[in-house]
């Protein structure tokens, strides 16, 4: 259990017998400081205190982002930080009296934000510099050992002890980028031996006779539709045209990952699979994620199946969950299904014909479902950039991946399954997305006014956003404006209480369809099975721990994304270093203080800093790359021409 999860339980109250052994000294200390109140057998943090993460502004003023309690962020004067730094998890005491924003002072640091740092060694002056900001880091090491280190050696440092825990490589080597990105967020590829041992005990194929209580759906011609490189197949679909019944079969991971076992502990620690351009860092050992759990073509697999019968208006008429055995008939890539949907039927066999009998009508159904969904939800143009690397892990090209008809077909099938399962409980694990704050919308409207989009009054934010998108489309800047609209919104996350999903326009929504790569979905499967089996003991256990778990999973999701972004930034910086003096087209995405542009040329997506440039939002410019820093990943350029003036 992470520190944050434990503290969230303490905020609500926890029985003394339920305190994990590793937190007993902390509890004793908090009782001594009178931060924890003891009421019989129940331990609870006193209402005088707030728990949260510290953020620090440039002027040194701190802010407490309160967690686990309904409270606004609290201001912390510099003299009341008491040694807390940005990102630290702390306990603070409210300060009452005086005017202005509510204040607090830090009374206890629970956990430092950054246990590890990544630094490189500058041999010339014998110092280590943090790769994120090039601030010097104090490292305990003998002069003799430092002498043996090559220049620009990259190391992982334990911040508390000030010692090197791992040598990652040399900054100039492209293959060090992956190690840096993982180390920055304390991620790893290798699984603990006990998790690998547990995984190795599972067979490569299932024996159906061992599962007499499962529903046999192997007669249905399911198919999987994934990226061409996919090895882990979470979901398969089948559609019964006559009865308008959709079957969404999901890998039954919970059958292979018992709670609190070695694999489960590691999966909970990871939270998500991480996808880099050249490899994946899976949440589960590959023996499971690419083996017995994966819904591979032509083999029987255990699946948790959402069966959804639609009425003539395509509204769900009957929804049920089935523990089943399925056999996928065909593994399709998105590209192959797009060919079918475009009418290209070359080189098809009998299996293809059998699947196409339902796939083509299903596409019509999902197209209509999407049209209905967009009456309340949104569709943003946010193309993904896929990097192509050579064998030396150098950037060769970027490919823009836009959503195609096959992506839309699968997405709307998954949305139906996620919505159906969200209806089955009122407290558990929801995927939620709040409406944007009014201050953010006001900032957005100011920015849009600068590019000629003026808005009138609207009844709802949905109506406002649709109008903005229509105007942006008219001006030919929809892709850029959509990025601003995304930036204006709060991040989606996981919560135990349902607060709806603004972006999708759904009142109730969860994540059911990817248990191989998301711990949230694995947890949901356990919850749903406990409900279906009326297993009160298991259900109580899951729900007792669900709230802190949702907070932790939301954090892990952001960390996984940051690893992926950091890796891409490192590849862009390495490419830019080789292209200093060359000119490329870019679009200004942030004109404030130090303007930022996004490369939009043969290579797309790199962020470029334009010091002293006088530019406006969405200006299309030609930039000349002047410098690139391999450690911080910052790329600098000067504007040599404006193209749309």
C-alpha positions in Angstrom: 0.0 0.0 0.0 1.4 3.4 -1.0 1.8 6.2 1.5 -1.0 8.2 -0.2 -3.4 5.2 -0.1 -2.7 4.7 3.6 -3.2 8.4 4.5 -6.5 8.5 2.6 -7.7 5.6 4.8 -6.5 7.5 7.9 -8.6 10.5 6.8 -11.7 8.4 6.8 -10.7 6.3 9.9 -9.0 3.0 10.1 -9.0 0.2 12.8 -5.7 -0.2 14.6 -5.6 -3.8 13.6 -5.7 -2.8 9.9 -2.6 -0.6 10.0 0.1 -2.3 7.8 3.2 -3.2 9.7 5.4 -0.8 7.7 3.3 2.2 8.8 3.2 1.5 12.5 6.2 3.8 13.4 4.5 6.6 11.3 1.2 6.1 13.2 3.0 6.3 16.5 4.7 9.5 15.5 1.5 11.1 14.3 -0.3 10.2 17.5 2.6 11.7 19.5 2.2 15.0 17.4 -1.6 14.8 18.2 -2.3 14.7 14.4 -4.0 11.4 14.7 -7.0 11.1 17.2 -7.6 7.7 18.8 -11.3 6.9 19.3 -11.5 3.4 20.8 -10.0 1.2 18.2 -10.4 3.8 15.4 -7.5 6.0 14.3 -8.3 9.1 12.3 -6.5 12.3 11.3 -7.9 15.2 13.3 -10.2 17.6 11.4 -7.8 20.5 12.2 -5.4 19.1 9.6 -5.3 18.9 5.8 -3.3 16.4 3.7 -2.1 17.2 0.2 0.7 17.8 -2.2 2.7 21.0 -2.2 3.1 23.2 -5.3 5.5 26.2 -5.2 5.2 29.3 -7.4 8.2 31.1 -8.8 8.1 33.7 -5.9 8.5 30.9 -3.4 4.9 30.9 -2.2 3.5 27.4 -1.6 0.1 26.0 -2.3 -1.5 22.8 -0.8 -3.5 20.8 -3.3 -5.8 19.1 -0.7 -6.6 15.4 -1.2 -9.3 13.2 0.4 -11.3 16.2 1.8 -13.6 18.7 0.2 -11.4 21.8 0.6 -10.0 24.6 -1.6 -6.3 24.7 -2.2 -4.6 26.5 0.7 -1.9 29.1 0.5 1.4 28.4 2.3 3.7 31.4 3.0 7.4 30.6 2.4 8.2 30.7 6.1 5.5 28.1 6.7 6.8 25.5 4.2 9.1 24.1 6.9 11.4 22.3 4.4 8.6 21.0 2.1 9.4 21.1 -1.6 7.3 20.9 -4.8 5.4 17.6 -5.0 6.0 16.6 -1.4 3.1 14.8 0.4 2.5 16.7 3.6 0.1 17.3 6.6 -0.7 21.0 7.1 -2.6 22.8 9.8 -5.2 25.5 8.8 -4.3 29.1 9.8 -7.4 31.0 10.7 -7.9 34.8 10.8 -6.9 37.5 8.3 -8.3 38.4 4.9 -7.8 36.8 1.6 -7.1 33.2 0.6 -7.3 30.4 3.3 -3.8 29.6 4.6 -2.0 26.7 6.2 1.4 25.7 7.5 3.2 22.5 6.9 3.5 20.5 10.2 4.6 17.1 8.9 6.3 15.8 5.7 5.0 12.4 4.9 6.8 11.7 1.7 9.3 13.5 -0.4 8.2 13.9 -4.0 11.3 12.7 -5.7 13.0 9.7 -4.1 15.3 9.5 -7.1 16.9 11.9 -9.5 18.6 11.3 -12.8 21.8 13.3 -13.3 24.8 13.4 -15.7 28.4 13.8 -14.7 30.4 16.8 -16.0 34.0 15.7 -15.8 35.5 19.1 -16.4 34.3 20.5 -13.1 33.6 17.2 -11.3 29.8 17.9 -10.7 26.6 16.0 -11.3 23.7 18.0 -13.0 20.0 17.1 -12.9 18.9 16.1 -16.4 15.5 17.9 -15.9 16.9 21.4 -15.1 20.7 21.2 -14.9 20.7 22.1 -11.2 23.8 20.6 -9.5 23.1 17.5 -7.4 25.3 16.5 -4.4 26.4 12.9 -4.8 28.5 11.0 -2.3 31.3 9.3 -4.3 35.1 9.0 -3.9 37.4 11.0 -6.1 38.8 7.7 -7.4 35.4 6.4 -8.5 34.6 9.7 -10.2 37.9 9.6 -12.1 36.8 6.3 -13.7 33.5 7.7 -14.9 33.4 8.8 -18.6 32.3 12.3 -19.3 28.5 12.8 -19.4 27.8 9.5 -17.6 24.1 9.3 -16.7 23.2 8.0 -13.2 20.2 7.4 -11.0 20.6 9.0 -7.6 18.9 8.2 -4.3 18.0 11.7 -3.1 17.8 10.9 0.6 21.1 9.0 0.8 22.8 11.1 -2.0 24.3 7.9 -3.5 24.4 6.5 -7.0 22.1 3.5 -7.3 22.5 2.8 -11.0 24.7 3.8 -13.9 22.4 4.2 -16.9 24.9 5.0 -19.7 26.3 8.0 -21.5 24.2 11.0 -22.5 25.4 10.9 -26.1 24.2 7.3 -26.6 20.7 7.2 -28.1 19.9 4.0 -26.3 20.2 5.7 -22.9 17.0 7.7 -23.5 14.7 4.8 -22.6 16.6 4.2 -19.3 16.5 7.9 -18.5 12.7 8.2 -19.1 12.0 5.2 -17.0 14.3 6.2 -14.2 12.9 9.7 -14.0 9.6 8.2 -12.8 11.1 5.2 -11.1 9.8 2.6 -13.6 11.4 -0.6 -14.7 10.9 -3.2 -17.4 12.1 -6.3 -15.5 9.6 -8.1 -13.2 10.5 -9.4 -9.8 11.6 -13.1 -9.9 8.6 -14.2 -7.8 6.2 -12.5 -10.3 7.9 -14.3 -13.2 7.8 -17.6 -11.3 4.1 -17.2 -10.7 3.5 -16.4 -14.4 5.6 -19.4 -15.5 3.2 -21.8 -13.6 0.4 -21.0 -16.1 0.0 -23.1 -19.3 0.2 -21.7 -22.8 -3.3 -23.0 -23.7 -6.5 -23.5 -21.6 -8.1 -26.8 -20.9 -11.9 -26.2 -21.4 -12.8 -29.2 -19.2 -11.4 -27.4 -16.2 -14.1 -24.7 -16.5 -17.4 -26.6 -16.6 -19.3 -23.5 -15.3 -18.3 -21.2 -18.1 -20.5 -20.5 -21.0 -19.1 -21.9 -24.2 -19.1 -19.2 -26.9 -16.4 -20.8 -29.1 -19.0 -21.3 -31.9 -19.3 -17.6 -32.4 -16.9 -16.1 -35.0 -15.2 -13.4 -32.8 -12.4 -11.3 -34.3 -9.8 -8.9 -32.8 -9.0 -5.5 -34.4 -5.7 -3.9 -33.2 -2.6 -2.0 -34.4 -0.6 -4.2 -36.7 2.2 -4.5 -34.1 0.0 -5.5 -31.2 0.9 -8.6 -29.3 -1.5 -8.2 -26.4 -5.2 -8.6 -27.5 -7.5 -7.3 -24.7 -10.8 -7.4 -26.7 -12.6 -9.3 -29.4 -16.1 -8.6 -30.9 -19.0 -10.4 -32.5 -22.3 -9.0 -33.6 -25.5 -11.0 -34.0 -27.3 -9.1 -36.8 -30.7 -10.8 -36.4 -31.1 -10.0 -32.7 -29.0 -6.8 -32.8 -26.8 -8.3 -30.0 -23.2 -7.2 -29.6 -20.7 -9.4 -27.7 -17.6 -7.6 -26.4 -15.3 -10.3 -25.1 -12.5 -9.1 -22.8 -9.5 -11.0 -21.6 -10.3 -12.5 -18.3 -7.1 -11.4 -16.5 -8.6 -11.7 -13.0 -8.7 -15.5 -13.5 -4.9 -15.5 -13.6 -4.0 -12.7 -11.2 -5.3 -13.4 -7.7 -5.3 -10.4 -5.3 -2.2 -9.8 -3.2 -0.1 -12.3 -5.2 3.4 -11.4 -6.6 1.9 -10.5 -10.1 -0.9 -8.5 -8.6 1.4 -6.5 -6.3 3.7 -5.6 -9.2 0.7 -4.8 -11.5 -0.7 -2.5 -8.9 2.7 -0.8 -8.6 2.9 -0.2 -12.3 -0.8 0.6 -12.9 -0.5 0.7 -16.7 1.5 -0.6 -19.6 3.9 1.9 -21.1 4.2 2.1 -24.9 7.4 3.5 -26.4 7.9 3.7 -30.2 10.2 0.6 -30.3 8.8 -1.5 -27.4 6.2 -1.9 -24.7 6.8 -2.1 -20.9 3.9 -4.3 -19.9 1.9 -4.1 -16.7 1.8 -7.9 -16.5 4.6 -10.4 -17.3 4.7 -11.2 -21.0 3.8 -14.8 -20.3 0.4 -13.5 -19.4 0.0 -10.3 -21.4 1.2 -11.8 -24.7 0.3 -15.4 -23.8 -2.5 -17.1 -21.9 -4.5 -13.8 -21.3 -4.2 -12.5 -24.9 -7.2 -13.3 -27.1 -5.1 -14.8 -29.9 -6.4 -16.0 -33.2 -7.4 -19.7 -33.4 -7.0 -20.6 -29.7 -9.5 -20.9 -26.9 -9.3 -18.3 -24.2 -11.1 -17.3 -21.0 -13.1 -14.1 -21.5 -15.4 -11.8 -19.5 -18.1 -11.0 -22.1 -20.5 -8.0 -22.1 -23.6 -9.1 -24.1 -25.6 -6.1 -25.2 -28.9 -6.4 -27.0 -30.0 -3.2 -28.8 -33.5 -2.1 -29.6 -34.6 -0.6 -33.0 -33.4 2.9 -31.7 -30.0 1.4 -30.9 -30.6 1.8 -27.1 -29.5 -1.0 -24.9 -32.5 -3.3 -24.2 -30.8 -6.0 -22.3 -27.2 -6.1 -20.9 -25.5 -9.0 -19.1 -22.0 -10.1 -18.2 -20.9 -13.7 -19.0 -17.8 -15.6 -17.8 -17.1 -17.5 -21.0 -14.7 -19.3 -23.3 -14.2 -17.9 -26.7 -12.1 -18.6 -29.8 -11.1 -15.6 -32.0 -11.4 -16.6 -35.6 -9.2 -13.8 -37.0 -6.7 -11.2 -35.9 -7.2 -8.1 -38.0 -5.2 -4.9 -38.2 -7.0 -1.5 -38.3 -5.6 -1.1 -41.9 -7.1 -4.4 -43.1 -10.6 -3.5 -41.6 -10.4 -0.1 -43.2 -9.9 -1.8 -46.6 -13.0 -3.9 -46.0 -15.0 -0.8 -45.0 -13.8 1.0 -48.2 -15.1 -2.0 -50.3 -11.7 -3.6 -51.0 -12.4 -7.3 -50.7 -9.3 -8.8 -52.4 -7.8 -12.0 -51.0 -10.6 -12.9 -48.6 -11.2 -16.4 -47.5 -14.2 -18.2 -46.0 -13.4 -17.0 -42.5 -13.3 -13.4 -43.7 -16.6 -13.8 -45.4 -18.2 -15.2 -42.2 -16.9 -12.2 -40.2 -17.8 -9.6 -42.8 -21.4 -10.8 -42.7 -21.7 -9.1 -39.3 -18.8 -6.6 -39.4 -20.3 -4.5 -42.2 -23.7 -4.1 -40.5 -22.0 -3.5 -37.2 -20.1 -0.6 -38.8 -23.4 1.0 -39.8 -24.7 0.5 -36.2 -21.6 2.1 -34.6 -21.7 5.0 -37.1 -25.3 5.8 -35.9 -24.2 5.3 -32.3 -21.4 7.8 -32.7 -23.8 10.4 -34.3 -26.1 10.0 -31.2 -23.2 10.2 -28.8 -21.9 13.5 -30.3 -25.2 15.2 -29.5 -23.9 15.2 -25.9 -20.2 14.5 -26.2 -17.3 15.8 -28.2 -15.0 14.7 -31.1 -11.6 16.4 -31.0 -9.0 16.4 -33.8 -6.0 15.3 -31.8 -3.8 13.2 -34.1 -1.3 11.0 -32.4 2.4 11.2 -33.5 4.1 7.9 -34.0 7.9 7.9 -34.1 9.8 5.6 -36.3 13.3 4.8 -34.9 16.2 3.1 -36.6 18.2 0.1 -35.1 20.3 2.7 -33.2 17.1 4.2 -31.7 17.6 7.4 -33.6 14.5 9.3 -34.9 14.0 8.6 -38.6 10.5 9.9 -39.3 7.2 10.8 -37.6 3.9 9.4 -38.8 0.6 11.1 -38.0 -2.0 8.5 -36.8 -5.5 9.8 -37.3 -8.6 8.0 -36.4 -10.0 5.9 -39.2 -13.4 4.2 -39.7 -12.0 0.9 -38.1 -10.9 2.8 -35.0 -14.3 4.4 -34.7 -16.0 1.0 -35.0 -14.0 -0.6 -32.2 -14.2 2.6 -30.0 -18.0 2.6 -30.0 -18.2 -1.1 -29.3 -15.9 -0.5 -26.3 -17.9 2.5 -25.1 -21.0 0.4 -25.1 -19.4 -2.3 -22.9 -17.9 0.3 -20.6 -21.2 2.1 -20.2 -23.1 -1.2 -19.6 -20.7 -2.3 -16.8 -20.9 1.1 -15.2 -24.6 0.6 -14.6 -24.0 -2.4 -12.4 -22.7 -0.5 -9.3 -23.1 2.8 -7.6 -19.8 2.9 -5.7 -16.6 1.4 -7.0 -14.3 2.5 -9.8 -15.6 5.0 -12.3 -13.8 6.7 -15.2 -14.8 10.3 -14.7 -14.2 13.7 -16.3 -15.4 17.0 -14.7 -16.6 20.0 -16.6 -13.8 22.7 -17.1 -13.5 25.5 -14.5 -15.0 28.8 -15.5 -11.6 30.6 -15.1 -10.1 28.2 -17.7 -13.0 28.9 -20.1 -12.5 32.7 -19.7 -8.8 32.2 -20.4 -9.7 30.2 -23.5 -12.2 32.8 -24.8 -9.5 35.5 -24.4 -7.0 33.4 -26.4 -9.6 32.7 -29.1 -10.5 36.4 -29.5 -6.9 37.0 -30.5 -7.3 34.7 -33.5 -10.7 36.0 -34.6 -13.1 33.6 -32.8 -15.6 35.6 -30.8 -18.4 33.9 -28.9 -21.8 34.9 -27.7 -23.7 33.6 -24.7 -24.5 29.9 -24.6 -26.7 27.7 -22.4 -24.1 24.9 -21.9 -20.4 24.4 -22.2 -21.2 21.7 -24.8 -23.0 24.2 -26.9 -20.1 26.7 -26.5 -17.4 24.2 -27.5 -19.4 23.0 -30.6 -19.7 26.7 -31.7 -16.0 27.2 -31.2 -15.2 24.1 -33.2 -17.5 25.2 -36.1 -15.8 28.7 -36.2 -12.3 27.1 -36.1 -13.2 24.8 -38.9 -14.4 27.8 -41.0 -11.0 29.5 -40.3 -9.0 26.4 -41.1 -7.5 26.1 -37.6 -9.7 23.4 -36.1 -6.8 21.0 -35.2 -5.0 23.8 -33.3 -8.2 25.1 -31.6 -9.1 21.5 -30.6 -5.7 21.3 -28.7 -6.7 24.5 -26.8 -10.1 23.0 -26.0 -8.4 19.8 -24.7 -5.9 22.0 -22.7 -8.8 23.9 -21.1 -10.4 20.7 -19.7 -9.6 18.9 -16.5 -7.8 15.6 -16.8 -10.0 12.5 -16.8 -9.3 10.1 -13.9 -10.6 7.4 -11.7 -13.0 8.0 -8.7 -14.9 5.8 -6.4 -18.0 8.1 -6.6 -19.6 8.7 -9.9 -19.4 12.3 -11.2 -20.1 11.6 -14.9 -17.9 12.0 -17.9 -18.0 15.5 -19.5 -16.0 14.8 -22.6 -18.0 11.7 -23.6 -21.3 13.2 -22.5 -22.0 10.1 -20.4 -23.8 10.1 -17.0 -22.0 6.9 -15.9 -18.9 5.4 -17.3 -16.0 3.1 -16.3 -13.1 1.2 -17.8 -13.8 -2.5 -18.4 -12.1 -3.3 -21.7 -8.3 -3.3 -21.1 -7.4 -5.4 -18.1 -4.1 -6.5 -19.7 -2.8 -3.0 -19.7 -4.8 -1.1 -17.0 -5.0 -2.0 -13.3 -8.3 -0.1 -13.1 -10.0 -2.6 -15.5 -8.6 -5.6 -13.6 -10.0 -4.1 -10.3 -13.3 -3.6 -12.0 -13.5 -7.2 -13.2 -13.0 -8.3 -9.6 -15.6 -5.9 -8.4 -18.2 -7.1 -11.0 -17.5 -10.8 -10.3 -18.0 -10.2 -6.5 -21.3 -8.5 -7.3 -22.4 -11.3 -9.7 -21.4 -14.1 -7.3 -22.9 -12.2 -4.3 -19.6 -12.6 -2.6 -20.1 -10.1 0.2 -16.7 -10.7 1.8 -14.8 -10.1 -1.4 -17.0 -7.1 -2.3 -16.4 -5.5 1.2 -12.7 -6.0 0.9 -12.5 -4.3 -2.6 -14.8 -1.4 -1.6 -12.9 -0.8 1.7 -9.8 0.0 -0.3 -11.3 1.4 -3.5 -11.1 5.2 -2.8 -7.3 5.4 -2.2 -6.8 3.0 -5.0 -8.6 5.3 -7.5 -6.4 8.2 -6.4 -3.2 6.1 -6.9 -4.3 4.7 -10.3 -5.0 8.2 -11.5 -1.5 9.2 -10.5 0.1 6.2 -12.2 -1.8 6.9 -15.4 -0.2 10.4 -15.5 3.2 9.0 -14.7 3.0 6.4 -17.5 2.0 9.2 -20.0 5.0 11.4 -18.7 7.4 8.5 -19.4 6.1 8.3 -23.0 6.3 12.1 -23.5 9.7 12.4 -22.0 11.0 9.6 -24.3 9.6 11.4 -27.3 11.1 14.7 -26.2 14.6 13.0 -25.9 14.3 11.7 -29.4 13.3 15.1 -30.8 16.2 16.8 -29.0 18.7 14.2 -30.4 17.3 14.8 -33.9 17.4 18.6 -33.5 21.1 18.4 -32.3 22.0 16.9 -35.7 20.0 19.6 -37.5 21.3 22.8 -36.0 21.4 25.5 -38.6 18.6 23.9 -40.7 15.2 25.5 -41.3 11.8 23.9 -40.8 8.2 25.0 -40.7 6.3 25.3 -37.3 3.1 26.6 -35.8 3.1 28.8 -32.7 1.2 27.1 -29.9 2.0 29.5 -27.0 3.0 33.1 -27.7 3.5 34.1 -24.0 6.9 34.9 -22.3 9.2 32.5 -24.1 7.1 31.6 -27.1 6.7 27.9 -28.1 6.1 26.5 -31.5 5.4 22.9 -32.7 7.3 21.6 -35.6 5.1 20.8 -38.6 7.4 19.7 -41.4 9.0 16.4 -42.4 9.3 15.9 -38.6 6.2 16.8 -36.7 5.3 17.4 -33.1 8.6 18.6 -31.5 8.3 21.6 -29.1 10.6 24.5 -30.1 11.4 27.4 -27.8 11.7 30.8 -29.6 13.4 33.2 -27.2 12.7 36.9 -27.9 10.4 36.1 -30.9 7.4 38.4 -31.5 4.7 36.0 -32.7 1.0 35.5 -32.3 -1.0 32.3 -31.5 -1.2 29.9 -34.5 1.3 31.9 -36.6 2.9 29.6 -39.2 6.7 30.3 -39.2 10.0 29.1 -40.6 12.4 28.5 -37.8 16.2 27.8 -37.8 17.3 25.5 -35.1 20.0 27.1 -33.0 20.6 24.7 -30.1 19.3 21.4 -28.6 20.0 20.2 -25.0 20.2 16.4 -24.8 19.8 16.5 -21.0 16.8 18.9 -20.6 15.4 18.0 -24.1 14.8 21.7 -24.8 15.2 22.7 -28.5 15.8 26.4 -29.3 15.3 28.2 -32.6 14.9 31.6 -34.1 12.1 32.7 -36.4 13.5 33.6 -39.9 10.1 34.0 -41.7 6.4 34.4 -41.0 4.3 32.5 -43.6 0.8 33.7 -42.8 1.1 37.4 -42.4 
